[in-house]
């Protein structure tokens, strides 16, 4: 008996080992994928050494500096600078350092070219803002050092390229000169610095670059005034526009004399009305002027006359000049022609001659060419070949060489605005027998290998084969729905106005679509994605579709654009340019007979517009008319307002789908003491399993579960800046929980000495928020749980058994439920970029917080750590319930990083989507990089693990059956022998 | 009981009966000793068998009482095991609890069978049966109590509300910070 007990106890103990969420090394990449991007390229510098790997160094609009392989487009190294550290210029110095100027010209860094290590960093100070300019002359050398000239913040700095030491500084801001260009004179150590003082005074300084000594200073006034960019035509001549933007001014500063020459644009035979601007370029003897929607190439003749060389439409793009072999120059012109793109490389100054002319087929989903960079190489026959790096409208980067696209990168994925998911098509019946047999054979083979692995019989090759099978499982990248709901399409909207559908299995792009640009709208911007139609019950024949809400322009008054995109095919079904604007989009919890979701668009006049515009939609809406509310958070004015639908719009044009609203309530925060910095509401599609929380004493607490709950955080206006800008005494953080129907403040709490930024997540009946505590000099996380006190009386078992309760009856916010809250606060080590919470299909599985840390990783933190019922010495019953003893800070367990060893550079958002399997949730983290994985917060209690050996199970069953048969035969024989005896 | 039977029945191979049961005095030469009456011996014989029967009945009833009290030992044993198993839900405690529930139930089902051998017109089995049933019911109660301590009985409000879905809301609201 005792032995049995001990054995049973041991068995029990071994079955309840501490659950860990970490991965084994060989599980990496099984259900997660990671993709690296760089963003839209702004500058590119080629580095083609004669030996070694050829590479191009680029800087992008996502503040990324990267070195790319010219052969395949892979990233050698990459650095993501901070969100405010915008790259102004890059160049290569000494042939081994990449020099970057960033943060509005205040930070100069040198990176080692082969491996991207930072070599030095210099901070350049200045008093005034000016155009940041970076100049790395090749011939200004002192011993082994060479100079870097940086003009920024009103000063000119000369920096040593070996150690970043500032050799000399000249302040032009003191003379109120705004530097426009820094020009290096050929073959000398003298530089020219030209700039304006005011709008009409032109200054030219001649400076010895070696010591910063001023050699000469000329100034002259031009009555017309200057505006816009300057174009350097030669080392002593530049061209700019006068304030009327109709006269081109040629400024020459030869021989210590400044001369102006005016050329009226109309004299060049051009209509100068409209938008005229000089485009920055570095062509010798030539410059580009953009007038309305065409571009002019204008040449400065030897007699200092201007003449139009060529006129092209605005879609044509010109590269900077490239110096190749003995001072020869070349530049590339890229023109569009139908589905093709023509690339011509022309020698400098000679428009009519072509060095290379190529025409390549271009996918029209890539849009127009935005930028082109060229580079030359020596062919085997010693002639010069050219390759072009092209940046397209959809932010993709292509390398073109010999009329072919060598590689391309979809870098729009670095700038995701919004993400939603879509189901895949249902698997069709009727799979061919041969395929089944083949897959059965494969299946058996795979399982035999796995079995070998389990029994430790596998050779190293087998192990590699097993790993390859696991990683390249065709199951996970199939284009059909699976039973567990793991395979989905991630629909992402990017800043490039391109929509991508990524397969959740391996992250590949299934389709991409550059949104159609209508004639009426010149600069559309995209805002958000919504699930428009998700057929599941009826209307199964329809394809699911998403709604893309955009805006024509950037102001909130700009008219809205709606696009509907089929998520199976990636085709734009429809597109509307609306007459009204859209400041809010509300997906309603109602769908029509074709499973189209009803959406309300709120315009800037507080009118709401119903979509889809069908009579069925309006009848559904009218049934729920009085129960639909909306609220607006005006962060700038410190006002939160609640609105209700009033009546149909009154106007000249009768619009059945437009409704007026009226203000029901408003909460006005005192401007002098509170400033709204965060407003978070619950996810509309979140599923909650139960309304009761059972405590260890079998007591019941009723959760206050309302979707109409808004969490608002306000800080003292003084403390709304960055951390450290305010004293703890004058900083406070006030958090509110507001009912958005009635405007009732359910809960209010003040954290003294705390300040933002606040990141919060609201789920079920709790809110977790992250802020900075100035007194403790640490970040803190607080949790507040909300319980419904008015339901607390429902504790009579008999009544509950008989169903005599009103716990499931629909509730209204006007019934004024009484609530209680419980809060607790903990220290947290990291600062946070984003917070999300896992969501599962039925809401039964326990929750985890997903915290995007400052290190661009995603940390999974059990909600159990943020439980207001934690105490220092929990009772035995509480321990059994799973309450963790209270500690002052939240633990960061290295194994619980969801992103394991990877980084999601520039992390901006985390999306969680429930899978069909209750235990599992799908997580997609995006920033410059993308990361996707599958999480099971309470482990996969409802399915066998991926590496479960079915073959072993099968083998065991077969062996058992065989054993039974053999023993049966043996026993029969023995019995017979007994009987004969 | 089985043992007794064995001794009386199959234990002997042969027997000499010294008692002469013939009642006819003519076959005897010798007169009966004084004070001996043949009739009384006859009478005695019948009283002997009656006595025998009485003893058996006594014995049966005694045994029946013993059988009826047997679950008590079981009860003690079960109690000890339950105490050993503790109050947390795991394989061992569940196994013990269910065996504690199953044993009395199966015993109660077979009450008639258990007391079958002691069936006698002279023996009153009601008492032992009642005791047997009471003790088994006690065992059952112990099992149920154990089930309750394990928290497997829906006796709390929490057991009835934890599966209730959240109440639906009448109103719907949306909105937030305007789209940027």
Interface residues (C-beta under 8 A of the other chain):
Chain A: X5 X8 X9 X11 X12 X527 X528 X549 X551 X556 X582 X583 X584 X585 X586 X587 X588 X589 X600 X602 X624 X627 X628 X629 X630 X631 X632 X633 X634 X635 X642 X643 X679 X681 X684 X688 X689 X690 X691 X692 X694 X698 X699 X700 X702 X703 X705 X706 X707 X708 X710 X740 X741 X794 X795 X796 X797 X800 X801 X807 X808 X809 X810 X811 X812 X813 X880
Chain B: X84 X88 X90 X91 X92 X95 X151 X154 X155 X156 X157 X158 X159 X160 X161 X162 X163 X164 X165 X166 X167 X168 X169 X170 X171 X172 X173 X174 X175 X176 X177 X178 X179 X180
